[in-house]
């Protein structure tokens, strides 16, 4: 950022220098008329003319320099701001992300920052030049003829009132405009993400209609905003031409009275034009600043967002013990944990969860849809923070561990399987960046992913499309499981991550995890009884509460919810 500040200072220095040399030119021109032409002194005319050309060349060079350095400062500032906002997004917890729509965050990272960037790059020159030109030109104008210069004392307040009126009305419209762009991005993102569903249900016309509504909303608010901002130029021209007419009127009377020479009036009019051009530039700057302020507020909402999950407590523990904590065994305790997504929410999503998972144990979590199974396991790696109670790992509160250490020791395969553009090998190395080919192959064997990878033309170097579009749902799940295994975590959480895998393959994955990774704590969330029936203990959740805990046989005899799930799946299998 320091480098771009330097460019900004250089640009401002060039702008000030350019303005000074431009202001000298009318003085030289006035002398040419009043001295050179009046006395017929050609040598004086050529000498003053050469000085004018010199000033114009220096002004040109400084103008080019100011444009270059202003562009460097603007583009650099935009890049740094974008980098800062993106870095802040990486620090967001799930709770922070819940406060913003993804489409809005994309707009804030692109369109909003581009507005700010363009204001700096293109607005710096008029913003610095116009005050300098205005002050100096007014000073010279008053020194040349104070009576004529008093015309500005009437013109400037009128212009200020008109400009203030425009800004007051256009400012909220720019904010609404960026919100409308958010909606456009949201429509596009939803449609492209779910394009297969749209095609399958033949909803193309419906989606086009939704997009057109959002597009028309953006058009309408943009037209209103630009309708007000377009008043800026007529207002300026009205004041500018009225001022010139008044000066010509009063100037002719002053010349007639012998109080002023024609050359002085010519020079004075040059300064009048510079003053009015400065005012016009200032008004345009105010318009740009008004829009960039609306964008700036949206960007700062992201940057100023208070991070829900921090390492503050972990840093205190590190200072006290001299080193950061490490997860050694994978022992997990939920000590009367309560959780809700928002503090102001009336109902808790999880209520009084009291659970102990021993190291190396395999625990199944089952329950009806909406029983908060996924929410429960997201508290372990601090993807969310418990509202009340405490989650402990190896006997220590999860907040005692640095977030990166805790999450590095806990691998979570979430319900939504995400793969990135690149090769299969690149995707697997998200689990371990320096993994050897042997380690990758072993992880894929445990996850039963090796069987379909071997059939691919380029094996592990096969390129995956965006989101893994060229592999099936079951193949995605197995690749994600292999990626998690490659981390060699102390705790492996499978959040319904074998739902698209057939039961025979699922059994092989389960067997591979049990035999190859016996000391790893394994938590399996599933809808199918067959996925958890071999677990050491099974937790039955109902409406965010633990309804029962036990092994398969015990729950089959004693828990009605487990019995209902088992019987319904048994009947479904028979049918």
C-alpha positions in Angstrom: 0.0 0.0 0.0 3.0 2.4 0.7 4.0 2.2 -2.9 0.6 3.3 -4.1 0.5 6.2 -1.6 3.8 7.3 -3.1 2.2 7.2 -6.6 -0.7 9.3 -5.3 1.6 11.9 -3.8 3.6 12.2 -7.1 0.3 12.5 -9.1 -0.9 15.3 -6.8 2.4 17.1 -7.1 2.2 16.9 -10.9 -1.4 18.1 -10.9 -0.5 21.1 -8.8 2.5 21.9 -11.0 0.4 21.6 -14.1 -2.3 23.9 -12.7 0.3 26.6 -11.8 1.8 26.6 -15.3 -1.6 26.8 -16.9 -2.5 29.8 -14.7 0.6 31.6 -15.9 -0.5 31.5 -19.5 -3.4 34.0 -19.3 -1.1 36.5 -17.6 1.4 36.2 -20.4 -1.4 36.5 -23.0 -2.7 39.6 -21.2 0.7 41.2 -21.4 1.0 40.3 -25.1 -2.2 42.3 -25.9 -1.7 45.2 -23.5 2.1 45.7 -24.0 3.3 43.9 -27.2 0.3 44.6 -29.5 -0.4 48.0 -28.0 3.2 49.1 -28.6 3.9 47.1 -31.7 6.8 45.4 -30.0 7.3 42.1 -32.0 10.3 41.0 -30.0 8.2 41.2 -26.8 5.4 39.3 -28.4 7.7 36.5 -29.6 9.4 36.4 -26.2 6.2 36.2 -24.3 4.8 33.7 -26.9 7.9 31.5 -26.3 7.2 31.6 -22.6 3.6 30.6 -23.2 4.7 27.6 -25.4 7.2 26.6 -22.7 4.6 26.8 -19.9 2.2 24.8 -22.2 4.8 22.0 -22.8 5.7 21.8 -19.1 2.0 21.6 -18.3 1.5 18.9 -20.9 4.3 16.8 -19.5 3.1 17.2 -15.9 -0.5 16.4 -17.1 0.7 13.1 -18.7 2.7 12.3 -15.5 -0.3 13.0 -13.3 -2.6 10.7 -15.4 0.0 7.9 -15.3 0.6 8.0 -11.5 -3.1 8.6 -10.7 -3.9 5.4 -12.7 -1.2 3.5 -10.9 -2.4 4.7 -7.5 -6.1 3.9 -8.4 -5.5 0.5 -9.8 -3.1 -0.4 -7.0 -5.5 0.9 -4.3 -8.3 -1.2 -5.8 -6.1 -4.3 -5.9 -5.1 -3.8 -2.3 -8.6 -3.2 -1.2 -9.8 -6.3 -3.0 -7.0 -8.3 -1.4 -8.0 -7.0 2.1 -11.6 -7.8 1.6 -10.9 -11.3 0.3 -8.5 -11.9 3.2 -11.3 -10.8 5.6 -13.7 -13.2 3.9 -11.3 -16.1 4.5 -11.5 -15.3 8.2 -15.3 -15.4 8.3 -16.9 -18.2 10.3 -20.1 -19.8 9.0 -22.0 -17.4 11.3 -20.3 -14.4 9.6 -21.1 -15.8 6.1 -24.7 -16.2 7.1 -25.1 -12.4 7.3 -24.2 -11.8 3.7 -25.5 -13.3 0.5 -22.8 -14.8 -1.7 -24.0 -12.8 -4.7 -23.7 -9.6 -2.6 -20.1 -10.5 -1.6 -19.2 -11.0 -5.2 -20.6 -7.6 -6.1 -18.7 -6.0 -3.2 -15.5 -7.6 -4.4 -16.0 -6.6 -8.0 -18.4 -3.8 -8.9 -18.1 -1.8 -5.7 -14.3 -1.9 -5.5 -14.2 -1.0 -9.3 -16.3 2.1 -8.5 -13.9 3.2 -5.8 -10.9 2.3 -7.9 -12.1 4.4 -10.9 -12.9 7.3 -8.6 -9.3 7.4 -7.4 -7.8 6.8 -10.8 -10.0 9.3 -12.7 -11.1 11.6 -9.9 -7.7 12.4 -8.4 -6.8 14.8 -11.2 -9.9 17.0 -11.1 -10.1 16.7 -7.3 -6.6 18.2 -6.9 -6.6 20.4 -9.9 -9.9 22.2 -9.6 -9.3 23.6 -6.0 -5.9 24.8 -7.0 -7.2 26.4 -10.2 -10.2 27.8 -8.4 -8.3 29.4 -5.6 -5.5 30.8 -7.7 -7.8 31.9 -10.5 -10.1 33.7 -8.1 -7.1 35.4 -6.4 -5.8 36.6 -9.8 -9.3 37.7 -10.9 -9.8 39.7 -7.7 -6.4 41.3 -8.1 -7.2 42.2 -11.7 -10.6 43.7 -11.0 -12.4 43.4 -7.7 -15.7 44.7 -9.1 -16.0 42.1 -11.8 -14.8 39.3 -9.4 -17.7 40.0 -7.1 -20.0 38.3 -9.7 -18.6 35.0 -8.4 -19.9 35.8 -4.9 -23.4 35.4 -6.3 -22.7 32.5 -8.7 -20.9 30.2 -6.3 -23.6 29.9 -3.7 -26.2 29.3 -6.4 -24.1 26.5 -7.8 -23.5 25.0 -4.3 -27.2 24.9 -3.6 -27.9 23.2 -7.0 -25.1 20.6 -6.4 -26.3 19.9 -2.9 -29.8 19.2 -4.1 -28.6 16.8 -6.8 -26.3 14.9 -4.3 -29.0 14.6 -1.6 -31.3 12.9 -4.1 -28.8 10.8 -6.0 -26.9 9.3 -3.0 -29.5 6.8 -1.8 -30.2 5.8 -5.4 -26.6 4.7 -5.9 -26.9 2.4 -2.8 -30.1 0.9 -4.3 -28.3 0.5 -7.6 -25.6 -1.7 -6.0 -28.3 -3.7 -4.3 -30.0 -4.3 -7.6 -26.7 -5.5 -9.0 -26.5 -7.9 -6.1 -29.9 -9.3 -7.2 -28.8 -9.7 -10.8 -25.7 -11.6 -9.6 -27.9 -13.8 -7.4 -30.2 -14.7 -10.2 -27.3 -15.5 -12.6 -25.6 -17.6 -9.9 -28.7 -19.6 -8.9 -29.5 -20.3 -12.6 -26.1 -21.4 -13.6 -25.6 -23.5 -10.5 -28.9 -25.2 -10.9 -28.9 -25.3 -14.7 -29.6 -29.0 -14.9 -32.6 -28.7 -12.6 -33.9 -25.8 -14.8 -33.5 -27.8 -17.9 -35.0 -30.9 -16.3 -38.2 -29.1 -15.2 -38.3 -27.0 -18.4 -38.3 -23.8 -16.4 -36.3 -21.7 -18.8 -39.1 -19.2 -19.4 -39.7 -18.8 -15.6 -36.0 -18.1 -15.0 -35.9 -15.7 -17.9 -38.9 -13.9 -16.4 -37.2 -13.7 -13.0 -34.0 -12.4 -14.5 -35.9 -9.8 -16.5 -37.6 -8.6 -13.3 -34.2 -8.1 -11.6 -32.8 -6.5 -14.8 -35.7 -4.1 -15.1 -35.3 -3.2 -11.4 -31.7 -2.3 -12.0 -32.6 -0.4 -15.1 -35.2 1.7 -13.3 -33.1 2.6 -10.3 -30.1 3.4 -12.6 -32.3 5.6 -14.8 -33.5 7.5 -11.7 -29.9 7.9 -10.4 -28.5 9.1 -13.7 -31.5 11.3 -14.3 -30.6 13.3 -11.2 -26.8 13.2 -11.9 -27.5 14.4 -15.5 -28.9 17.6 -14.0 -25.3 18.4 -12.9 -24.2 19.6 -16.4 -27.2 21.8 -17.2 -26.9 23.4 -13.8 -23.3 24.1 -14.3 -23.8 25.5 -17.8 -26.7 27.7 -16.6 -24.4 29.2 -13.9 -21.4 29.4 -16.2 -23.0 31.2 -19.1 -25.0 33.5 -16.8 -21.7 34.4 -15.1 -20.0 35.1 -18.5 -22.9 37.3 -19.7 -22.8 39.3 -16.4 -19.0 39.8 -16.7 -19.2 40.9 -20.3 -22.0 43.3 -19.4 -20.3 44.8 -16.5 -16.8 44.6 -18.1 -18.0 46.6 -21.2 -19.2 49.4 -18.8 -15.9 49.4 -16.9 -13.9 49.6 -20.2 -16.2 52.4 -21.4 -15.5 54.2 -18.1 -11.7 53.8 -18.8 -11.2 51.8 -15.7 -10.0 48.7 -17.5 -8.1 47.8 -20.7 -9.4 45.3 -23.3 -6.4 43.0 -22.7 -7.2 42.9 -19.0 -10.8 41.9 -19.8 -9.5 39.2 -22.2 -7.2 37.8 -19.5 -10.0 38.1 -16.9 -12.3 36.1 -19.1 -9.6 33.4 -19.4 -9.6 33.1 -15.6 -13.4 33.1 -15.6 -13.4 30.1 -17.9 -10.8 28.4 -15.7 -12.8 29.1 -12.6 -16.0 27.8 -14.2 -14.2 24.7 -15.6 -12.8 24.1 -12.1 -16.3 24.3 -10.6 -17.5 21.9 -13.3 -14.7 19.4 -12.5 -15.5 19.7 -8.8 -19.2 18.9 -9.4 -18.2 15.9 -11.4 -15.9 14.8 -8.6 -18.7 15.1 -6.1 -20.8 12.9 -8.3 -18.1 10.2 -8.5 -17.4 10.5 -4.8 -21.1 10.1 -4.0 -21.2 6.8 -5.9 -17.9 5.6 -4.5 -19.1 6.4 -0.9 -22.1 4.2 -1.4 -19.8 1.4 -2.6 -17.3 2.2 0.1 -19.9 1.7 2.8 -20.8 -1.8 1.4 -17.1 -2.8 1.2 -16.4 -1.5 4.8 -19.4 -3.6 6.0 -17.4 -6.6 5.1 -14.0 -5.4 6.3 -15.5 -4.1 9.6 -17.5 -7.3 10.2 -16.6 -8.6 13.6 -15.1 -12.1 13.3 -17.1 -14.5 15.4 -14.4 -17.1 15.9 -10.9 -15.9 16.8 -7.7 -17.2 18.4 -7.9 -14.7 21.3 -8.3 -17.5 23.9 -5.7 -19.7 22.2 -3.1 -16.9 22.3 -3.6 -16.5 26.0 -3.1 -20.3 26.5 0.0 -20.2 24.3 1.5 -17.3 26.4 0.8 -19.3 29.6 2.0 -22.7 28.4 4.8 -21.5 26.0 3.5 -23.3 23.0 0.2 -23.8 21.1 -2.0 -26.8 22.0 -2.0 -29.8 19.7 -4.8 -32.4 19.3 -3.2 -35.6 20.4 -6.0 -38.2 20.8 -9.3 -37.0 19.5 -11.4 -37.3 22.7 -14.5 -35.2 22.3 -17.0 -34.0 25.0 -20.2 -32.0 24.6 -20.8 -30.5 28.0 -24.5 -29.3 28.1 -24.2 -27.5 24.8 -26.9 -25.2 23.5 -26.8 -23.5 20.2 -28.8 -21.1 18.0 -27.7 -19.4 14.8 -28.5 -15.9 15.9 -28.4 -14.6 19.4 -31.8 -12.9 19.0 -33.5 -16.1 17.9 -36.1 -17.4 20.2 -35.5 -21.1 19.9 -32.3 -23.2 20.2 -31.3 -25.4 17.3 -29.4 -27.7 19.7 -30.6 -28.1 23.3 -28.6 -29.5 26.3 -26.3 -31.8 24.3 -24.3 -34.0 26.8 -22.1 -36.5 24.9 -18.7 -38.1 25.2 -16.8 -39.7 22.3 -13.7 -41.6 23.2 -10.5 -41.6 21.1 -10.6 -44.2 18.3 -14.3 -44.7 18.7 -16.7 -44.9 15.8 -19.9 -43.0 16.6 -23.0 -42.9 14.4 -25.4 -40.0 14.5 -28.9 -40.5 13.1 -32.2 -38.7 13.2 -35.0 -37.3 11.2 -34.4 -34.5 8.7 -34.0 -31.2 10.5 -32.8 -32.8 13.8 -29.6 -30.7 13.7 -27.2 -33.5 13.0 -24.9 -31.4 10.8 -25.0 -28.5 13.2 -23.8 -30.7 16.0 -20.6 -31.8 14.3 -19.9 -28.3 13.0 -19.3 -27.2 16.6 -16.3 -29.5 17.0 -13.9 -27.7 14.4 -15.5 -24.4 15.5 -17.2 -23.8 12.2 -19.9 -22.4 14.5 -19.4 -21.4 18.2 -21.6 -23.0 20.9 -24.0 -20.5 22.4 -24.0 -22.0 25.8 -22.1 -24.9 27.4 -18.7 -26.2 26.2 -17.2 -28.4 23.5 -13.9 -30.0 24.6 -11.3 -31.9 22.6 -8.8 -33.9 24.6 -10.1 -32.3 27.7 -9.6 -28.7 26.6 -12.2 -26.3 25.3 -12.0 -26.0 21.5 -11.4 -22.2 21.9 -8.0 -23.1 23.6 -6.7 -24.4 20.3 -5.6 -22.2 17.4 -8.3 -22.5 14.8 -5.9 -23.8 12.1 -4.5 -26.4 14.5 -7.9 -27.6 15.5 -9.3 -27.8 12.0 -6.1 -29.4 10.7 -6.6 -32.2 13.2 -10.3 -32.6 12.3 -11.3 -33.6 8.8 -14.9 -32.9 7.8 -16.5 -34.3 4.7 -19.6 -32.1 4.4 -22.9 -33.0 2.8 -22.2 -30.8 -0.2 -19.2 -32.4 -1.9 -17.0 -29.7 -3.4 -14.2 -30.3 -5.9 -12.1 -27.6 -7.6 -11.0 -27.1 -11.2 -7.7 -29.0 -11.7 -6.6 -32.6 -11.8 -7.7 -35.3 -9.4 -4.2 -35.3 -7.8 -4.5 -31.5 -7.2 -7.8 -31.9 -5.5 -6.6 -34.7 -3.3 -3.6 -32.7 -2.2 -5.9 -30.2 -0.6 -5.7 -32.8 2.2 -1.9 -32.8 2.3 0.0 -30.5 0.0 3.2 -32.6 -0.1 1.5 -36.0 -0.2 3.5 -38.6 -2.1 1.9 -40.7 -4.9 1.9 -43.7 -2.5 0.0 -41.8 0.2 -2.5 -40.6 -2.4 -3.0 -44.1 -3.7 -3.5 -45.5 -0.2 -6.1 -42.9 0.7 -7.9 -43.7 -2.5 -7.8 -47.4 -1.8 -9.4 -46.8 1.7 -12.1 -44.6 0.1 -12.6 -47.1 -2.8 -11.8 -44.3 -5.2 -8.9 -46.1 -6.9 -11.3 -48.4 -8.8 -12.8 -45.6 -11.0 -9.6 -43.5 -11.1 -7.8 -46.3 -12.8 -10.4 -46.5 -15.5 -9.9 -42.8 -16.3 -7.7 -42.0 -19.4 -5.1 -40.0 -17.4 -5.6 -41.6 -14.0 -4.8 -39.2 -11.2 -3.9 -36.5 -13.7 -7.4 -36.5 -15.2 -8.7 -32.9 -15.3 -11.9 -32.3 -13.3 -14.3 -29.7 -14.7 -15.5 -26.9 -12.4 -17.2 -28.5 -9.4 -16.2 -31.9 -10.7 -18.9 -32.0 -13.4 -17.3 -34.9 -15.2 -17.6 -37.4 -12.2 -20.7 -38.8 -10.7 -22.1 -38.0 -7.2 -20.8 -41.2 -5.7 -17.3 -40.6 -7.2 -17.3 -37.1 -5.9 -18.1 -38.4 -2.4 -15.3 -41.0 -2.5 -12.8 -38.4 -3.7 -13.8 -36.1 -0.9 -13.4 -38.9 1.6 -9.9 -39.8 0.2 -9.0 -36.1 0.5 -10.0 -36.1 4.2 -8.1 -39.3 4.9 -5.0 -37.8 3.3 -4.9 -35.2 6.1 -4.3 -38.1 8.6 -6.6 -36.3 11.1 -7.3 -37.3 14.7 -11.0 -37.0 14.1 -12.8 -37.9 10.8 -16.4 -36.6 10.4 -18.4 -38.0 7.5 -21.6 -35.9 7.2 -23.9 -38.0 5.2 -21.0 -38.4 2.7 -21.8 -41.9 1.5 -25.4 -41.2 0.5 -24.7 -41.5 -3.2 -22.6 -44.7 -2.8 -24.1 -48.2 -3.0 -24.2 -50.2 0.2 -21.5 -52.7 -0.9 -19.0 -49.9 -1.6 -20.0 -48.2 1.6 -19.3 -51.4 3.6 -15.8 -51.6 2.0 -15.1 -47.9 2.9 -16.3 -48.6 6.5 -14.1 -51.7 6.7 -11.1 -49.8 5.3 -11.5 -47.1 7.9 -11.8 -49.6 10.7 -8.8 -51.7 9.7 -6.4 -49.1 8.3 -7.2 -46.2 10.7 -8.1 -47.9 14.0 -6.9 -45.0 16.2 -8.8 -42.3 14.4 -12.0 -41.1 16.0 -14.7 -41.5 13.4 -18.1 -39.7 13.5 -20.6 -40.8 10.8 -23.8 -38.9 10.2 -26.2 -40.9 8.0 -29.8 -41.3 7.0 -29.4 -45.1 6.5 -29.3 -47.4 9.5 -26.9 -49.6 7.6 -24.3 -46.8 7.6 -24.2 -46.6 11.4 -25.3 -50.0 12.7 -21.7 -51.2 13.1 -20.7 -48.1 15.1 -19.5 -48.4 18.7 -22.3 -46.2 19.8 -25.2 -44.5 18.0 -26.6 -41.1 18.9 -30.3 -40.6 18.0 -31.1 -36.9 17.6 -34.7 -35.5 17.6 -35.5 -31.8 17.3 -32.0 -30.8 18.4 -32.0 -33.0 21.5 -30.3 -36.3 22.2 -33.2 -38.8 22.3 -31.1 -41.9 23.0 -27.5 -43.3 22.9 -26.5 -47.0 22.5 -25.4 -49.6 20.1 -27.6 -51.0 17.3 -29.1 -53.9 19.2 -29.9 -51.8 22.3 -31.6 -49.0 20.4 -33.5 -51.5 18.3 -35.0 -52.8 21.5 -35.5 -49.6 23.5 -35.8 -46.5 21.3 -39.0 -45.9 19.3 -37.4 -43.3 16.9 -34.7 -45.7 16.0 -37.2 -48.5 15.6 -39.3 -46.3 13.3 -36.4 -45.4 11.1 -35.2 -49.1 11.0 -38.6 -50.4 10.1 -39.3 -47.8 7.5 -36.0 -48.6 5.7 -36.5 -52.3 6.1 -40.0 -52.0 4.5 -38.5 -49.8 1.7 -35.8 -52.4 1.0 -38.4 -55.2 0.8 -40.5 -53.2 -1.6 
